[in-house]
């Protein structure tokens, strides 16, 4: 089984080291769990996204390693990665504004679901 022709034309090759279901970093396989961020940081480095959206109530999931990898993944040094830590309450937020600002060298555009 694979993608239909209509969907396949939008597909990209899977980065090395990622399994069929999304591999490391996907919800439920330890990615970012407990705030470690180890697997999620590797995923961010491999995929090179321009944004992270957190809505899984895993406090600390966007660790320093994850956010530094996100900043490094940007195409230019003036690019501003998006960091949306939307989980509530604050104890379950993926990161704070201060952490996002510090760990991306002040470049992150930040939105939060907490006050």
C-alpha positions in Angstrom: 0.0 0.0 0.0 1.2 3.4 -0.8 -0.1 6.9 -1.6 -2.6 7.5 -4.3 -1.3 9.3 -7.4 -2.9 12.5 -6.3 -1.1 12.4 -3.0 2.2 10.9 -4.2 3.0 13.9 -6.2 3.3 16.0 -3.0 5.4 13.4 -1.1 9.0 13.9 -0.3 11.6 11.2 0.5 11.6 10.2 4.2 14.8 11.5 6.0 17.2 8.7 6.9 16.5 7.2 10.3 12.7 7.8 10.3 10.5 4.7 10.4 7.3 4.2 8.4 5.0 5.7 11.1 7.0 8.9 11.5 9.8 7.2 13.4 11.6 9.0 16.3 9.8 12.0 17.6 6.3 11.0 16.7 3.7 11.1 19.5 3.7 7.9 21.5 7.2 6.7 20.7 9.2 8.8 23.2 9.8 11.8 21.1 10.1 14.8 23.5 8.5 12.8 26.3 9.3 14.0 29.8 11.0 17.1 28.5 14.1 15.2 27.2 13.6 16.4 23.7 16.3 14.0 22.4 14.3 12.3 19.7 12.4 15.4 18.8 15.7 17.3 18.4 16.9 14.7 16.0 13.7 14.8 14.1 13.8 18.6 13.8 17.4 18.4 12.6 16.4 15.9 9.9 13.2 17.5 8.7 14.3 21.2 9.1 10.8 22.6 9.8 10.1 26.4 10.0 7.6 25.9 12.9 6.9 23.8 15.9 3.3 23.5 17.2 2.9 22.0 20.6 -0.5 20.8 21.7 0.2 17.6 23.5 0.5 18.8 27.1 4.1 17.6 27.4 5.8 20.2 29.6 9.3 20.9 28.4 9.0 19.0 25.1 10.6 21.9 23.3 14.0 21.6 25.1 17.1 23.7 24.5 18.3 21.0 22.0 15.0 21.1 20.1 14.8 24.9 19.9 18.5 25.2 18.9 17.9 22.6 16.2 14.9 24.6 15.0 16.9 27.8 14.8 19.8 26.1 13.0 17.3 24.5 10.5 16.3 27.9 9.2 17.5 28.8 5.7 19.1 32.1 6.7 20.4 33.6 9.9 17.6 36.2 9.7 14.8 33.7 9.3 12.5 33.6 12.3 11.2 30.1 13.4 7.6 29.9 14.7 7.2 28.3 18.1 3.6 27.7 19.2 3.5 26.3 22.8 -0.3 26.0 23.1 -0.7 23.5 25.9 -2.4 24.5 29.2 -1.8 24.9 32.1 1.7 26.5 32.2 3.2 23.4 33.8 2.2 21.5 30.7 3.4 24.1 28.1 6.1 22.8 25.7 8.3 25.8 26.6 8.1 29.4 27.8 8.6 32.6 25.9 11.9 33.2 27.6 13.1 29.7 26.7 12.1 30.1 23.1 13.7 33.5 22.9 16.9 32.4 24.5 17.4 29.1 22.8 16.7 30.5 19.3 19.0 33.5 19.8 16.1 35.9 20.0 14.7 34.9 16.6 11.6 32.9 17.5 8.1 34.2 16.8 6.3 32.8 19.8 2.6 32.1 20.6 1.3 30.5 23.8 -1.9 29.1 25.1 -1.0 30.2 28.6 -0.8 33.6 30.3 
